Amino acid sequence: MGEGAAVLLRPDGTMAEVSWQRGSGSEPFTLVDSAGATVTLPPGNIWVELPRADTTAAMSAERAAALLASR
């Protein structure tokens, strides 16, 4: 249950800042853009980084490029 900030790394190499939302621990999360519209994920590989609750994680541009290059 909750919400938080996220970054969407698209297959075309662009990134978008989004938010995730989830009503309960048994529900899937939803991604929304800055206007509150639901973000639909494109087909293909999706990377999700789940940091520990007491830490902050950030993906560098270099790491994002490496992930895209590995597909």
Secondary structure, 3 states (H helix, E strand, C coil): CEEEEEEEECCCCCEEEEEEEECCCCCCCEEECCCCCECCCCCCCCCCCCCCCCCCCCCCHHHHHHHHHCC
